[in-house]
């Protein structure tokens, strides 16, 4: 079984924000590349805290949803 963690990503006032849709994870970054790194770090920390839930089914997929226009 795969666990999918979904994120909604917005870009407001020059800051990218990722909010977990089905997990309590929120992070941001000045660039999209910074945001990607921060999502990985925040997700890793979240999974460390909830490892009992995810060790039974270790396959995890991150799904990103972009609000257009994204690079405006």
N, CA, C, O and CB atoms as a CASP TS submission, in Angstrom:
PFRMAT TS
TARGET T0000
AUTHOR 0000-0000-0000
METHOD Language model
MODEL 1
PARENT N/A
ATOM      1  N   UNK     1       0.839  -1.188   0.000  1.00  0.00           N
ATOM      2  CA  UNK     1       0.000   0.000   0.000  1.00  0.00           C
ATOM      3  C   UNK     1       0.879   1.245   0.000  1.00  0.00           C
ATOM      4  O   UNK     1       1.901   1.289   0.684  1.00  0.00           O
ATOM      5  CB  UNK     1      -0.952   0.002   1.217  1.00  0.00           C
ATOM      6  N   UNK     2       0.483   2.245  -0.762  1.00  0.00           N
ATOM      7  CA  UNK     2       1.237   3.490  -0.826  1.00  0.00           C
ATOM      8  C   UNK     2       0.532   4.561  -0.004  1.00  0.00           C
ATOM      9  O   UNK     2      -0.696   4.630   0.039  1.00  0.00           O
ATOM     10  CB  UNK     2       1.409   3.953  -2.289  1.00  0.00           C
ATOM     11  N   UNK     3       1.330   5.387   0.641  1.00  0.00           N
ATOM     12  CA  UNK     3       0.810   6.550   1.349  1.00  0.00           C
ATOM     13  C   UNK     3       1.105   7.765   0.499  1.00  0.00           C
ATOM     14  O   UNK     3       2.247   7.974   0.092  1.00  0.00           O
ATOM     15  CB  UNK     3       1.433   6.690   2.778  1.00  0.00           C
ATOM     16  N   UNK     4       0.095   8.567   0.225  1.00  0.00           N
ATOM     17  CA  UNK     4       0.273   9.750  -0.600  1.00  0.00           C
ATOM     18  C   UNK     4       0.062  10.981   0.267  1.00  0.00           C
ATOM     19  O   UNK     4      -0.986  11.145   0.893  1.00  0.00           O
ATOM     20  CB  UNK     4      -0.701   9.744  -1.811  1.00  0.00           C
ATOM     21  N   UNK     5       1.068  11.840   0.295  1.00  0.00           N
ATOM     22  CA  UNK     5       0.956  13.111   0.996  1.00  0.00           C
ATOM     23  C   UNK     5       0.814  14.185  -0.069  1.00  0.00           C
ATOM     24  O   UNK     5       1.694  14.358  -0.912  1.00  0.00           O
ATOM     25  CB  UNK     5       2.196  13.379   1.934  1.00  0.00           C
ATOM     26  N   UNK     6      -0.296  14.901  -0.024  1.00  0.00           N
ATOM     27  CA  UNK     6      -0.588  15.904  -1.037  1.00  0.00           C
ATOM     28  C   UNK     6      -0.345  17.304  -0.478  1.00  0.00           C
ATOM     29  O   UNK     6      -0.592  17.569   0.699  1.00  0.00           O
ATOM     30  CB  UNK     6      -2.040  15.766  -1.534  1.00  0.00           C
ATOM     31  N   UNK     7       0.148  18.200  -1.349  1.00  0.00           N
ATOM     32  CA  UNK     7       0.406  19.584  -0.976  1.00  0.00           C
ATOM     33  C   UNK     7      -0.270  20.524  -1.956  1.00  0.00           C
ATOM     34  O   UNK     7      -0.275  20.279  -3.162  1.00  0.00           O
ATOM     35  CB  UNK     7       1.913  19.861  -0.920  1.00  0.00           C
ATOM     36  N   UNK     8      -0.832  21.584  -1.442  1.00  0.00           N
ATOM     37  CA  UNK     8      -1.324  22.683  -2.255  1.00  0.00           C
ATOM     38  C   UNK     8      -0.286  23.791  -2.155  1.00  0.00           C
ATOM     39  O   UNK     8       0.098  24.178  -1.051  1.00  0.00           O
ATOM     40  CB  UNK     8      -2.753  23.172  -1.787  1.00  0.00           C
ATOM     41  N   UNK     9       0.174  24.309  -3.295  1.00  0.00           N
ATOM     42  CA  UNK     9       1.248  25.302  -3.306  1.00  0.00           C
ATOM     43  C   UNK     9       0.725  26.612  -3.877  1.00  0.00           C
ATOM     44  O   UNK     9       0.098  26.642  -4.936  1.00  0.00           O
ATOM     45  CB  UNK     9       2.461  24.796  -4.125  1.00  0.00           C
ATOM     46  N   UNK    10       0.997  27.693  -3.154  1.00  0.00           N
ATOM     47  CA  UNK    10       0.613  29.022  -3.613  1.00  0.00           C
ATOM     48  C   UNK    10       1.847  29.918  -3.647  1.00  0.00           C
ATOM     49  O   UNK    10       2.855  29.645  -2.996  1.00  0.00           O
ATOM     50  CB  UNK    10      -0.485  29.631  -2.699  1.00  0.00           C
ATOM     51  N   UNK    11       1.739  30.991  -4.423  1.00  0.00           N
ATOM     52  CA  UNK    11       2.813  31.985  -4.500  1.00  0.00           C
ATOM     53  C   UNK    11       2.179  33.346  -4.273  1.00  0.00           C
ATOM     54  O   UNK    11       1.523  33.893  -5.160  1.00  0.00           O
ATOM     55  CB  UNK    11       3.575  31.927  -5.886  1.00  0.00           C
ATOM     56  N   UNK    12       2.378  33.889  -3.076  1.00  0.00           N
ATOM     57  CA  UNK    12       1.815  35.189  -2.738  1.00  0.00           C
ATOM     58  C   UNK    12       2.908  36.085  -2.199  1.00  0.00           C
ATOM     59  O   UNK    12       3.694  35.672  -1.347  1.00  0.00           O
ATOM     60  CB  UNK    12       0.673  35.051  -1.717  1.00  0.00           C
ATOM     61  N   UNK    13       2.960  37.301  -2.689  1.00  0.00           N
ATOM     62  CA  UNK    13       3.946  38.295  -2.234  1.00  0.00           C
ATOM     63  C   UNK    13       5.376  37.774  -2.341  1.00  0.00           C
ATOM     64  O   UNK    13       6.217  38.089  -1.499  1.00  0.00           O
ATOM     65  CB  UNK    13       3.657  38.699  -0.790  1.00  0.00           C
ATOM     66  N   UNK    14       5.655  36.981  -3.372  1.00  0.00           N
ATOM     67  CA  UNK    14       7.004  36.477  -3.604  1.00  0.00           C
ATOM     68  C   UNK    14       7.428  35.341  -2.697  1.00  0.00           C
ATOM     69  O   UNK    14       8.610  35.000  -2.652  1.00  0.00           O
ATOM     70  CB  UNK    14       7.961  37.574  -3.457  1.00  0.00           C
ATOM     71  N   UNK    15       6.480  34.740  -1.965  1.00  0.00           N
ATOM     72  CA  UNK    15       6.792  33.616  -1.081  1.00  0.00           C
ATOM     73  C   UNK    15       5.951  32.420  -1.513  1.00  0.00           C
ATOM     74  O   UNK    15       4.731  32.524  -1.641  1.00  0.00           O
ATOM     75  CB  UNK    15       6.525  33.979   0.423  1.00  0.00           C
ATOM     76  N   UNK    16       6.609  31.285  -1.735  1.00  0.00           N
ATOM     77  CA  UNK    16       5.922  30.040  -2.055  1.00  0.00           C
ATOM     78  C   UNK    16       5.549  29.353  -0.748  1.00  0.00           C
ATOM     79  O   UNK    16       6.386  29.215   0.144  1.00  0.00           O
ATOM     80  CB  UNK    16       6.811  29.112  -2.948  1.00  0.00           C
ATOM     81  N   UNK    17       4.303  28.923  -0.631  1.00  0.00           N
ATOM     82  CA  UNK    17       3.830  28.239   0.563  1.00  0.00           C
ATOM     83  C   UNK    17       3.231  26.900   0.173  1.00  0.00           C
ATOM     84  O   UNK    17       2.425  26.814  -0.754  1.00  0.00           O
ATOM     85  CB  UNK    17       2.798  29.099   1.323  1.00  0.00           C
ATOM     86  N   UNK    18       3.631  25.855   0.889  1.00  0.00           N
ATOM     87  CA  UNK    18       3.079  24.519   0.673  1.00  0.00           C
ATOM     88  C   UNK    18       2.309  24.110   1.920  1.00  0.00           C
ATOM     89  O   UNK    18       2.840  24.136   3.030  1.00  0.00           O
ATOM     90  CB  UNK    18       4.203  23.483   0.343  1.00  0.00           C
ATOM     91  N   UNK    19       1.047  23.730   1.721  1.00  0.00           N
ATOM     92  CA  UNK    19       0.196  23.286   2.811  1.00  0.00           C
ATOM     93  C   UNK    19      -0.221  21.846   2.545  1.00  0.00           C
ATOM     94  O   UNK    19      -0.750  21.528   1.481  1.00  0.00           O
ATOM     95  CB  UNK    19      -1.045  24.208   2.968  1.00  0.00           C
ATOM     96  N   UNK    20       0.020  20.991   3.511  1.00  0.00           N
ATOM     97  CA  UNK    20      -0.390  19.603   3.375  1.00  0.00           C
ATOM     98  C   UNK    20      -1.905  19.500   3.343  1.00  0.00           C
ATOM     99  O   UNK    20      -2.590  20.068   4.194  1.00  0.00           O
ATOM    100  CB  UNK    20       0.178  18.758   4.516  1.00  0.00           C
ATOM    101  N   UNK    21      -2.428  18.774   2.359  1.00  0.00           N
ATOM    102  CA  UNK    21      -3.871  18.598   2.249  1.00  0.00           C
ATOM    103  C   UNK    21      -4.338  17.501   3.194  1.00  0.00           C
ATOM    104  O   UNK    21      -5.369  17.639   3.852  1.00  0.00           O
ATOM    105  CB  UNK    21      -4.271  18.267   0.801  1.00  0.00           C
ATOM    106  N   UNK    22      -3.590  16.426   3.259  1.00  0.00           N
ATOM    107  CA  UNK    22      -3.992  15.297   4.090  1.00  0.00           C
ATOM    108  C   UNK    22      -2.963  14.979   5.178  1.00  0.00           C
ATOM    109  O   UNK    22      -2.943  13.875   5.722  1.00  0.00           O
ATOM    110  CB  UNK    22      -4.215  14.073   3.221  1.00  0.00           C
ATOM    111  N   UNK    23      -2.117  15.951   5.486  1.00  0.00           N
ATOM    112  CA  UNK    23      -1.138  15.803   6.568  1.00  0.00           C
ATOM    113  C   UNK    23      -0.884  17.203   7.139  1.00  0.00           C
ATOM    114  O   UNK    23      -0.885  18.180   6.390  1.00  0.00           O
ATOM    115  CB  UNK    23       0.212  15.128   6.053  1.00  0.00           C
ATOM    116  N   UNK    24      -0.670  17.311   8.436  1.00  0.00           N
ATOM    117  CA  UNK    24      -0.464  18.636   9.039  1.00  0.00           C
ATOM    118  C   UNK    24       0.950  19.160   8.817  1.00  0.00           C
ATOM    119  O   UNK    24       1.733  19.281   9.759  1.00  0.00           O
ATOM    120  CB  UNK    24      -0.757  18.582  10.531  1.00  0.00           C
ATOM    121  N   UNK    25       1.268  19.470   7.556  1.00  0.00           N
ATOM    122  CA  UNK    25       2.599  19.956   7.188  1.00  0.00           C
ATOM    123  C   UNK    25       2.429  21.279   6.449  1.00  0.00           C
ATOM    124  O   UNK    25       1.690  21.362   5.468  1.00  0.00           O
ATOM    125  CB  UNK    25       3.372  18.908   6.305  1.00  0.00           C
ATOM    126  N   UNK    26       3.125  22.318   6.931  1.00  0.00           N
ATOM    127  CA  UNK    26       3.124  23.624   6.265  1.00  0.00           C
ATOM    128  C   UNK    26       4.555  24.133   6.244  1.00  0.00           C
ATOM    129  O   UNK    26       5.251  24.090   7.258  1.00  0.00           O
ATOM    130  CB  UNK    26       2.168  24.647   6.988  1.00  0.00           C
ATOM    131  N   UNK    27       4.996  24.618   5.078  1.00  0.00           N
ATOM    132  CA  UNK    27       6.338  25.171   4.953  1.00  0.00           C
ATOM    133  C   UNK    27       6.345  26.209   3.837  1.00  0.00           C
ATOM    134  O   UNK    27       5.392  26.304   3.063  1.00  0.00           O
ATOM    135  CB  UNK    27       7.380  24.052   4.677  1.00  0.00           C
ATOM    136  N   UNK    28       7.423  26.985   3.759  1.00  0.00           N
ATOM    137  CA  UNK    28       7.500  27.993   2.710  1.00  0.00           C
ATOM    138  C   UNK    28       8.933  28.164   2.236  1.00  0.00           C
ATOM    139  O   UNK    28       9.861  27.587   2.804  1.00  0.00           O
ATOM    140  CB  UNK    28       6.942  29.327   3.205  1.00  0.00           C
ATOM    141  N   UNK    29       9.104  28.967   1.185  1.00  0.00           N
ATOM    142  CA  UNK    29      10.426  29.248   0.641  1.00  0.00           C
ATOM    143  C   UNK    29      10.373  30.445  -0.284  1.00  0.00           C
ATOM    144  O   UNK    29       9.339  30.727  -0.890  1.00  0.00           O
ATOM    145  CB  UNK    29      10.978  28.031  -0.099  1.00  0.00           C
ATOM    146  N   UNK    30      11.500  31.156  -0.392  1.00  0.00           N
ATOM    147  CA  UNK    30      11.556  32.332  -1.263  1.00  0.00           C
ATOM    148  C   UNK    30      11.567  31.945  -2.738  1.00  0.00           C
ATOM    149  O   UNK    30      11.062  32.688  -3.580  1.00  0.00           O
ATOM    150  CB  UNK    30      12.790  33.167  -0.940  1.00  0.00           C
ATOM    151  N   UNK    31      12.145  30.777  -3.057  1.00  0.00           N
ATOM    152  CA  UNK    31      12.151  30.269  -4.425  1.00  0.00           C
ATOM    153  C   UNK    31      11.495  28.898  -4.436  1.00  0.00           C
ATOM    154  O   UNK    31      11.325  28.269  -3.392  1.00  0.00           O
ATOM    155  CB  UNK    31      13.599  30.198  -4.997  1.00  0.00           C
ATOM    156  N   UNK    32      11.123  28.437  -5.641  1.00  0.00           N
ATOM    157  CA  UNK    32      10.516  27.116  -5.734  1.00  0.00           C
ATOM    158  C   UNK    32      11.506  26.034  -5.309  1.00  0.00           C
ATOM    159  O   UNK    32      11.116  25.041  -4.694  1.00  0.00           O
ATOM    160  CB  UNK    32      10.022  26.853  -7.161  1.00  0.00           C
ATOM    161  N   UNK    33      12.777  26.222  -5.632  1.00  0.00           N
ATOM    162  CA  UNK    33      13.802  25.250  -5.241  1.00  0.00           C
ATOM    163  C   UNK    33      13.934  25.187  -3.719  1.00  0.00           C
ATOM    164  O   UNK    33      14.075  24.104  -3.151  1.00  0.00           O
ATOM    165  CB  UNK    33      15.161  25.611  -5.878  1.00  0.00           C
ATOM    166  N   UNK    34      13.888  26.353  -3.057  1.00  0.00           N
ATOM    167  CA  UNK    34      13.906  26.374  -1.584  1.00  0.00           C
ATOM    168  C   UNK    34      12.683  25.664  -1.024  1.00  0.00           C
ATOM    169  O   UNK    34      12.774  24.934  -0.036  1.00  0.00           O
ATOM    170  CB  UNK    34      13.961  27.826  -1.058  1.00  0.00           C
ATOM    171  N   UNK    35      11.543  25.884  -1.662  1.00  0.00           N
ATOM    172  CA  UNK    35      10.321  25.244  -1.201  1.00  0.00           C
ATOM    173  C   UNK    35      10.426  23.729  -1.297  1.00  0.00           C
ATOM    174  O   UNK    35      10.015  23.016  -0.381  1.00  0.00           O
ATOM    175  CB  UNK    35       9.127  25.739  -2.005  1.00  0.00           C
ATOM    176  N   UNK    36      10.978  23.233  -2.409  1.00  0.00           N
ATOM    177  CA  UNK    36      11.145  21.780  -2.571  1.00  0.00           C
ATOM    178  C   UNK    36      11.980  21.197  -1.430  1.00  0.00           C
ATOM    179  O   UNK    36      11.615  20.180  -0.841  1.00  0.00           O
ATOM    180  CB  UNK    36      11.808  21.460  -3.931  1.00  0.00           C
ATOM    181  N   UNK    37      13.094  21.845  -1.129  1.00  0.00           N
ATOM    182  CA  UNK    37      13.961  21.378  -0.039  1.00  0.00           C
ATOM    183  C   UNK    37      13.220  21.414   1.288  1.00  0.00           C
ATOM    184  O   UNK    37      13.321  20.486   2.090  1.00  0.00           O
ATOM    185  CB  UNK    37      15.237  22.235   0.046  1.00  0.00           C
ATOM    186  N   UNK    38      12.471  22.495   1.518  1.00  0.00           N
ATOM    187  CA  UNK    38      11.746  22.630   2.776  1.00  0.00           C
ATOM    188  C   UNK    38      10.619  21.612   2.906  1.00  0.00           C
ATOM    189  O   UNK    38      10.340  21.136   4.006  1.00  0.00           O
ATOM    190  CB  UNK    38      11.187  24.028   2.902  1.00  0.00           C
ATOM    191  N   UNK    39       9.967  21.273   1.788  1.00  0.00           N
ATOM    192  CA  UNK    39       8.931  20.234   1.818  1.00  0.00           C
ATOM    193  C   UNK    39       9.543  18.896   2.215  1.00  0.00           C
ATOM    194  O   UNK    39       8.993  18.176   3.049  1.00  0.00           O
ATOM    195  CB  UNK    39       8.229  20.116   0.442  1.00  0.00           C
ATOM    196  N   UNK    40      10.688  18.567   1.612  1.00  0.00           N
ATOM    197  CA  UNK    40      11.349  17.306   1.956  1.00  0.00           C
ATOM    198  C   UNK    40      11.730  17.263   3.429  1.00  0.00           C
ATOM    199  O   UNK    40      11.533  16.246   4.095  1.00  0.00           O
ATOM    200  CB  UNK    40      12.591  17.103   1.091  1.00  0.00           C
ATOM    201  N   UNK    41      12.277  18.365   3.939  1.00  0.00           N
ATOM    202  CA  UNK    41      12.681  18.413   5.345  1.00  0.00           C
ATOM    203  C   UNK    41      11.462  18.329   6.276  1.00  0.00           C
ATOM    204  O   UNK    41      11.468  17.564   7.240  1.00  0.00           O
ATOM    205  CB  UNK    41      13.475  19.704   5.625  1.00  0.00           C
ATOM    206  N   UNK    42      10.429  19.111   5.986  1.00  0.00           N
ATOM    207  CA  UNK    42       9.234  19.110   6.830  1.00  0.00           C
ATOM    208  C   UNK    42       8.532  17.750   6.801  1.00  0.00           C
ATOM    209  O   UNK    42       8.047  17.274   7.827  1.00  0.00           O
ATOM    210  CB  UNK    42       8.266  20.210   6.379  1.00  0.00           C
ATOM    211  N   UNK    43       8.483  17.134   5.627  1.00  0.00           N
ATOM    212  CA  UNK    43       7.862  15.813   5.512  1.00  0.00           C
ATOM    213  C   UNK    43       8.669  14.781   6.269  1.00  0.00           C
ATOM    214  O   UNK    43       8.101  13.911   6.929  1.00  0.00           O
ATOM    215  CB  UNK    43       7.725  15.402   4.044  1.00  0.00           C
ATOM    216  N   UNK    44       9.985  14.864   6.182  1.00  0.00           N
ATOM    217  CA  UNK    44      10.851  13.940   6.920  1.00  0.00           C
ATOM    218  C   UNK    44      10.625  14.066   8.427  1.00  0.00           C
ATOM    219  O   UNK    44      10.520  13.058   9.126  1.00  0.00           O
ATOM    220  CB  UNK    44      12.330  14.204   6.582  1.00  0.00           C
ATOM    221  N   UNK    45      10.552  15.286   8.922  1.00  0.00           N
ATOM    222  CA  UNK    45      10.309  15.499  10.351  1.00  0.00           C
ATOM    223  C   UNK    45       8.933  14.977  10.760  1.00  0.00           C
ATOM    224  O   UNK    45       8.783  14.376  11.824  1.00  0.00           O
ATOM    225  CB  UNK    45      10.429  16.989  10.696  1.00  0.00           C
ATOM    226  N   UNK    46       7.942  15.208   9.921  1.00  0.00           N
ATOM    227  CA  UNK    46       6.597  14.705  10.201  1.00  0.00           C
ATOM    228  C   UNK    46       6.588  13.178  10.265  1.00  0.00           C
ATOM    229  O   UNK    46       5.978  12.591  11.159  1.00  0.00           O
ATOM    230  CB  UNK    46       5.607  15.197   9.132  1.00  0.00           C
ATOM    231  N   UNK    47       7.265  12.543   9.317  1.00  0.00           N
ATOM    232  CA  UNK    47       7.282  11.079   9.289  1.00  0.00           C
ATOM    233  C   UNK    47       8.064  10.504  10.470  1.00  0.00           C
ATOM    234  O   UNK    47       7.732   9.424  10.960  1.00  0.00           O
ATOM    235  CB  UNK    47       7.887  10.582   7.973  1.00  0.00           C
ATOM    236  N   UNK    48       9.099  11.212  10.933  1.00  0.00           N
ATOM    237  CA  UNK    48       9.823  10.769  12.124  1.00  0.00           C
ATOM    238  C   UNK    48       8.898  10.714  13.327  1.00  0.00           C
ATOM    239  O   UNK    48       8.957   9.777  14.123  1.00  0.00           O
ATOM    240  CB  UNK    48      11.007  11.696  12.413  1.00  0.00           C
ATOM    241  N   UNK    49       8.038  11.728  13.457  1.00  0.00           N
ATOM    242  CA  UNK    49       7.115  11.803  14.588  1.00  0.00           C
ATOM    243  C   UNK    49       5.999  10.776  14.489  1.00  0.00           C
ATOM    244  O   UNK    49       5.468  10.340  15.510  1.00  0.00           O
ATOM    245  CB  UNK    49       6.522  13.189  14.684  1.00  0.00           C
ATOM    246  N   UNK    50       5.636  10.384  13.274  1.00  0.00           N
ATOM    247  CA  UNK    50       4.526   9.452  13.084  1.00  0.00           C
ATOM    248  C   UNK    50       5.004   8.137  12.480  1.00  0.00           C
ATOM    249  O   UNK    50       4.255   7.481  11.756  1.00  0.00           O
ATOM    250  CB  UNK    50       3.455  10.078  12.191  1.00  0.00           C
ATOM    251  N   UNK    51       6.242   7.745  12.770  1.00  0.00           N
ATOM    252  CA  UNK    51       6.844   6.594  12.094  1.00  0.00           C
ATOM    253  C   UNK    51       6.101   5.287  12.325  1.00  0.00           C
ATOM    254  O   UNK    51       6.166   4.392  11.483  1.00  0.00           O
ATOM    255  CB  UNK    51       8.258   6.434  12.541  1.00  0.00           C
ATOM    256  N   UNK    52       5.405   5.155  13.434  1.00  0.00           N
ATOM    257  CA  UNK    52       4.671   3.910  13.674  1.00  0.00           C
ATOM    258  C   UNK    52       3.585   3.710  12.617  1.00  0.00           C
ATOM    259  O   UNK    52       3.329   2.582  12.198  1.00  0.00           O
ATOM    260  CB  UNK    52       4.048   3.914  15.084  1.00  0.00           C
ATOM    261  N   UNK    53       2.959   4.776  12.196  1.00  0.00           N
ATOM    262  CA  UNK    53       1.906   4.692  11.179  1.00  0.00           C
ATOM    263  C   UNK    53       2.478   4.297   9.831  1.00  0.00           C
ATOM    264  O   UNK    53       1.874   3.506   9.106  1.00  0.00           O
ATOM    265  CB  UNK    53       1.166   6.023  11.059  1.00  0.00           C
ATOM    266  N   UNK    54       3.655   4.848   9.483  1.00  0.00           N
ATOM    267  CA  UNK    54       4.198   4.670   8.142  1.00  0.00           C
ATOM    268  C   UNK    54       5.190   3.526   8.007  1.00  0.00           C
ATOM    269  O   UNK    54       5.551   3.176   6.883  1.00  0.00           O
ATOM    270  CB  UNK    54       4.851   5.921   7.712  1.00  0.00           C
ATOM    271  N   UNK    55       5.648   2.925   9.108  1.00  0.00           N
ATOM    272  CA  UNK    55       6.594   1.818   8.969  1.00  0.00           C
ATOM    273  C   UNK    55       5.911   0.554   8.461  1.00  0.00           C
ATOM    274  O   UNK    55       6.574  -0.321   7.903  1.00  0.00           O
ATOM    275  CB  UNK    55       7.276   1.537  10.303  1.00  0.00           C
ATOM    276  N   UNK    56       4.613   0.445   8.644  1.00  0.00           N
ATOM    277  CA  UNK    56       3.888  -0.712   8.130  1.00  0.00           C
ATOM    278  C   UNK    56       3.779  -0.664   6.608  1.00  0.00           C
ATOM    279  O   UNK    56       3.749  -1.702   5.948  1.00  0.00           O
ATOM    280  CB  UNK    56       2.494  -0.785   8.754  1.00  0.00           C
ATOM    281  N   UNK    57       3.721   0.547   6.058  1.00  0.00           N
ATOM    282  CA  UNK    57       3.586   0.765   4.620  1.00  0.00           C
ATOM    283  C   UNK    57       4.572   1.861   4.213  1.00  0.00           C
ATOM    284  O   UNK    57       4.179   3.023   4.104  1.00  0.00           O
ATOM    285  CB  UNK    57       2.108   1.154   4.234  1.00  0.00           C
ATOM    286  N   UNK    58       5.837   1.520   3.987  1.00  0.00           N
ATOM    287  CA  UNK    58       6.864   2.555   3.799  1.00  0.00           C
ATOM    288  C   UNK    58       6.874   3.303   2.472  1.00  0.00           C
ATOM    289  O   UNK    58       7.582   4.304   2.365  1.00  0.00           O
ATOM    290  CB  UNK    58       8.160   1.945   3.970  1.00  0.00           C
ATOM    291  N   UNK    59       6.134   2.876   1.458  1.00  0.00           N
ATOM    292  CA  UNK    59       6.144   3.586   0.180  1.00  0.00           C
ATOM    293  C   UNK    59       5.354   4.879   0.313  1.00  0.00           C
ATOM    294  O   UNK    59       4.188   4.857   0.705  1.00  0.00           O
ATOM    295  CB  UNK    59       5.559   2.702  -0.953  1.00  0.00           C
ATOM    296  N   UNK    60       5.981   6.003  -0.012  1.00  0.00           N
ATOM    297  CA  UNK    60       5.341   7.305   0.127  1.00  0.00           C
ATOM    298  C   UNK    60       5.501   8.093  -1.165  1.00  0.00           C
ATOM    299  O   UNK    60       6.579   8.112  -1.758  1.00  0.00           O
ATOM    300  CB  UNK    60       5.934   8.086   1.319  1.00  0.00           C
ATOM    301  N   UNK    61       4.439   8.736  -1.593  1.00  0.00           N
ATOM    302  CA  UNK    61       4.449   9.574  -2.792  1.00  0.00           C
ATOM    303  C   UNK    61       4.030  10.973  -2.369  1.00  0.00           C
ATOM    304  O   UNK    61       3.064  11.134  -1.623  1.00  0.00           O
ATOM    305  CB  UNK    61       3.497   9.003  -3.914  1.00  0.00           C
ATOM    306  N   UNK    62       4.746  11.983  -2.839  1.00  0.00           N
ATOM    307  CA  UNK    62       4.349  13.371  -2.602  1.00  0.00           C
ATOM    308  C   UNK    62       3.685  13.896  -3.859  1.00  0.00           C
ATOM    309  O   UNK    62       4.226  13.758  -4.957  1.00  0.00           O
ATOM    310  CB  UNK    62       5.571  14.259  -2.204  1.00  0.00           C
ATOM    311  N   UNK    63       2.531  14.489  -3.708  1.00  0.00           N
ATOM    312  CA  UNK    63       1.756  15.008  -4.827  1.00  0.00           C
ATOM    313  C   UNK    63       1.617  16.519  -4.644  1.00  0.00           C
ATOM    314  O   UNK    63       1.173  16.970  -3.588  1.00  0.00           O
ATOM    315  CB  UNK    63       0.351  14.311  -4.923  1.00  0.00           C
ATOM    316  N   UNK    64       1.989  17.306  -5.657  1.00  0.00           N
ATOM    317  CA  UNK    64       1.932  18.754  -5.581  1.00  0.00           C
ATOM    318  C   UNK    64       0.808  19.287  -6.460  1.00  0.00           C
ATOM    319  O   UNK    64       0.642  18.841  -7.596  1.00  0.00           O
ATOM    320  CB  UNK    64       3.274  19.367  -5.993  1.00  0.00           C
ATOM    321  N   UNK    65       0.040  20.234  -5.945  1.00  0.00           N
ATOM    322  CA  UNK    65      -1.014  20.899  -6.706  1.00  0.00           C
ATOM    323  C   UNK    65      -0.662  22.373  -6.798  1.00  0.00           C
ATOM    324  O   UNK    65      -0.438  23.021  -5.775  1.00  0.00           O
ATOM    325  CB  UNK    65      -2.422  20.692  -6.047  1.00  0.00           C
ATOM    326  N   UNK    66      -0.610  22.911  -8.011  1.00  0.00           N
ATOM    327  CA  UNK    66      -0.237  24.304  -8.216  1.00  0.00           C
ATOM    328  C   UNK    66      -1.455  25.139  -8.543  1.00  0.00           C
ATOM    329  O   UNK    66      -2.312  24.728  -9.326  1.00  0.00           O
ATOM    330  CB  UNK    66       0.799  24.427  -9.324  1.00  0.00           C
ATOM    331  N   UNK    67      -1.526  26.306  -7.945  1.00  0.00           N
ATOM    332  CA  UNK    67      -2.577  27.256  -8.276  1.00  0.00           C
ATOM    333  C   UNK    67      -2.060  28.172  -9.378  1.00  0.00           C
ATOM    334  O   UNK    67      -1.095  28.904  -9.162  1.00  0.00           O
ATOM    335  CB  UNK    67      -3.020  28.076  -7.020  1.00  0.00           C
ATOM    336  N   UNK    68      -2.683  28.145 -10.559  1.00  0.00           N
ATOM    337  CA  UNK    68      -2.241  28.922 -11.694  1.00  0.00           C
ATOM    338  C   UNK    68      -2.761  30.347 -11.617  1.00  0.00           C
ATOM    339  O   UNK    68      -3.842  30.540 -11.058  1.00  0.00           O
ATOM    340  CB  UNK    68      -2.685  28.269 -12.983  1.00  0.00           C
ATOM    341  N   UNK    69      -2.089  31.344 -12.126  1.00  0.00           N
ATOM    342  CA  UNK    69      -0.771  31.262 -12.728  1.00  0.00           C
ATOM    343  C   UNK    69       0.307  31.185 -11.657  1.00  0.00           C
ATOM    344  O   UNK    69       0.367  32.028 -10.761  1.00  0.00           O
ATOM    345  CB  UNK    69      -0.528  32.458 -13.642  1.00  0.00           C
ATOM    346  N   UNK    70       1.149  30.179 -11.754  1.00  0.00           N
ATOM    347  CA  UNK    70       2.106  29.887 -10.711  1.00  0.00           C
ATOM    348  C   UNK    70       3.334  30.791 -10.757  1.00  0.00           C
ATOM    349  O   UNK    70       3.815  31.228  -9.711  1.00  0.00           O
ATOM    350  CB  UNK    70       2.528  28.460 -10.806  1.00  0.00           C
ATOM    351  N   UNK    71       3.845  31.077 -11.945  1.00  0.00           N
ATOM    352  CA  UNK    71       5.057  31.882 -12.067  1.00  0.00           C
ATOM    353  C   UNK    71       4.731  33.318 -12.480  1.00  0.00           C
ATOM    354  O   UNK    71       5.523  33.958 -13.172  1.00  0.00           O
ATOM    355  CB  UNK    71       6.013  31.247 -13.082  1.00  0.00           C
ATOM    356  N   UNK    72       3.601  33.814 -12.072  1.00  0.00           N
ATOM    357  CA  UNK    72       3.203  35.179 -12.448  1.00  0.00           C
ATOM    358  C   UNK    72       3.983  36.219 -11.681  1.00  0.00           C
ATOM    359  O   UNK    72       3.773  37.416 -11.875  1.00  0.00           O
ATOM    360  CB  UNK    72       1.717  35.385 -12.213  1.00  0.00           C
TER
END
